[in-house]
Amino acid sequence: MEKQTEQWSTRLGFILSSAGAAVGLGAIWKFPYMTGMNGGGAFFFIFILFTVLIGLPLLIAEFVIGRGAQKEAVSAYQKLTLKRSIFSFIGHWGVAGAFILMSFYSVVGGWVLIYSLMSIPGMVISDNGDYAALFDTITGNPLLTIAGLAFFVFLNSFVISNGIQNGIEKYSKILMPLLFLFFIIIVIRALTFEGAMEGVRFFLQPDFSQLNGENILYALGQAFFSLAIGISVMVTYSSYLAKNVSLTKSAASVSVMNILVSLLAGLAIFPIVFSFGLEPTEGPGLLFIVLPEAFSQMPFGELFLSLFLFLFLFAILTSSFSMLEIITSSVNERVKASRKQIAWVAGVAVFIFGIPAALSSNALADFHIFGKTAFDASDFLVSNIMLPVGCLFIALFVGFKMNRALVEQEFHAGNPFGNGMFQVWYQILRWVAPITIVIVFLYSLEIFELF
């Protein structure tokens, strides 16, 4: 069995890489359309609530597991349980979730890649401004979507094959700050459009009459999805972390960055949606329709659109890196093959599994699983079942199974907070998080009503 030898070179590198794993599609692509389809400001409020009260404690828990074991996801739980138990499956559950997630995630990454390449010669912004038709044309082309999927997976395999410091960390340090800068520019421009304040009110003014059980389940799933928790990605990332780094401060930094990017995404998208009379319930294509519309109104719009699309692509890549990393590292512990070989083989497997999702908007549009396309079924399975279930067992594992002395040691290492903060976090993990997850599940299944 190959031992882990790599570590993050700096705490900043770890935070930016973890934030990159969290931000990606979850905050930039999925959050705006999920908010638009599930009640606007009320959804955003519940999302923040879940992120702070449930997501952040669970993120710390994954950090504690990873650094406490200093092993990738599968080996971490096996090492910390010391014997076979129900909890030893959590790592396998995470790898399976990451694999399914990456398969449909890479389809969207392929769309962004196609848009990025088309933007270089100015083929996205057009005089007729029918960007919904352009999106339908791109996603409706089987060969184009599969080519985008293949190239996106290729980029992931290339970076992961180069390791932690020279792969994931190197690119995250450059790309994440640039993404924030360009997002701020877009928000400033979006707020200057006539009618923009209507979009701001839709996004920031909660109307709780719009909420139902399904909305709340989606908000919980979105909190988990956007923080990349529940599939032990952060267990693997934190296993490369030095012992003197504060896990709580790192987790708080990642959570704040995630909420901030979600806020910026909403302030960039919804003012434009309402200014141009678009529907906030547009769905997965919302971002691809709104962004070109916004940039078409700006001086040098094609140039800025191209730059932003590439930065968006890189943000998506930093997120998908984490998914391929958990798959690669878990196999690397068990197979006598080089990291490079495993990364490329894993990439091929993800590509093959992602083909049905890539064809969901064209050749396999009529193929449904439980009433959903292959793409939507994969998304629902991961976001609303695998992530919450994974988070539930992670909370129970750290709260009841993992050695408490080790948990306290990892929590307090490099941490300015006293024992009181540990007790609050520990009790949230033991009782509040599990009970909340179970209640939301029961409510979403209409077993009982909350209001």
C-alpha positions, 0 to 999 in steps of 0.5 A, a space after each residue: 500500500 502506497 503511503 501519502 507523502 504529498 502535502 499542501 505547501 501553504 495554508 492559503 494553497 489549501 484554503 484556495 484549493 478547498 474553496 475551488 472545490 466548493 465554489 465551481 459549478 455549485 455556487 456559480 452555475 447551479 445556485 442561481 438557477 436553483 434559487 430562481 426555481 425555488 423561491 428566490 430570497 427565501 431559498 437564499 436565506 434557507 441556503 445560508 442558514 443550512 450552510 452556517 449551521 449545518 454545512 460549516 460544522 460538517 466541513 470541519 468534521 471532514 477536515 478532522 477526519 482527513 487530517 486525523 487519519 492522514 489518509 484518503 477517504 476510504 482508508 481514513 474511515 477504515 483506519 479510524 474505526 480500527 475494525 469493520 463497522 457500518 461506518 467503514 462504508 462512508 469512504 466508499 459511498 463518497 468515492 461512488 458519489 464523486 464518480 457519479 457527480 463528476 460524470 454529469 458535472 463534466 457535461 456542464 464543464 464541457 458546455 462551458 468549455 465549448 462556450 469559452 472556445 466559441 467566445 475567442 473569435 466572437 461567436 457567442 455574442 450576436 446581433 439577434 441576441 437569441 442566446 436561448 436558441 444558441 444554448 439549445 443548439 449547443 446542448 442539442 448537438 450529440 457530437 459537440 456535447 460528447 467532445 466537450 465532455 471528453 476534453 473537460 475530462 482530459 484537462 482534469 486527468 492531466 492536472 490530477 496526474 501531476 499531483 497536489 502541489 504542482 497540479 491542484 494547488 498551483 492552478 487554484 492559487 492563480 485562478 480563484 482570485 481572478 474569478 472574484 475580481 471578474 465577478 465583482 466587475 460583472 455585478 457592478 455592471 449588472 446593477 446599472 441596468 434599468 429594472 435591476 433592483 427588481 432582480 435584487 429584491 427577488 434575490 434578497 427579499 425572502 417570501 417564505 410563502 414560496 417555500 415547501 418541503 421540496 424547496 427546503 430539501 433542495 436548499 439543504 442539498 445545495 448547501 452540501 453541494 456547494 461546500 463539496 461535503 458529504 462525499 468525503 472530498 474534503 477528507 481527502 484534501 485535509 489529509 494533505 494538511 500540516 498539523 499546525 493549521 487551524 481547521 476551524 479557521 480554514 473551514 470558516 474561510 472556505 464557507 465565507 468564500 462560498 457564500 460570497 461567491 453565491 451572493 455575487 452570482 445572484 447579484 450578477 444574474 438576477 438583475 440582468 434576468 429581470 432587466 431583460 424580461 427573462 424568466 428566473 425559473 429558466 433552469 440549468 441554461 440560465 447562466 448561459 443565456 444571461 451572461 452573453 446578454 449582459 456582456 453584449 451591453 458592455 464596451 468590449 463585451 466579447 473580450 470580457 465575456 471570453 475572459 470570464 468564461 475561461 475563468 469560469 471554466 478554471 473555477 469549474 476545473 478546480 472543483 472537478 479536480 477534487 472529485 477526480 482526486 478522491 477517486 484517484 487517491 483511493 485507487 492509488 492506495 490499493 493498486 500497484 500502478 502510478 498516480 498518472 496511470 490511475 488518473 488517466 484510467 479514472 478519467 476514461 471511466 468518468 467519460 464513459 459513464 458521463 455519455 448518457 448525461 451528455 446525450 440527455 439534451 439530444 439523442 437520449 432526451 426521451 430516455 427517463 429514469 424515474 421520470 428524469 433524464 439521465 442528467 437530472 437523475 444523476 444530479 438528483 441522486 447525488 445532490 438530494 440523496 447521496 450528499 445528505 446521507 453522506 453528511 448524516 453518517 459523517 456527523 454520526 461518525 465524528 460525533 459518536 464513533 471517532 476517538 474523542 481525544 483525537 477529535 479534540 486534538 484536531 479541532 484545537 490544533 492551531 485554533 484560538 478558540 477555547 473548549 466552549 467552542 468545541 462543545 458547541 460544535 461537537 453537540 451540533 454535530 452529534 444532535 442538531 445536524 443529524 436531526 435536521 437532515 432527517 427532518 428535512 428528508 421526512 418533510 420532503 417525503 410529505 410524511 409530516 408538515 412543518 408549516 
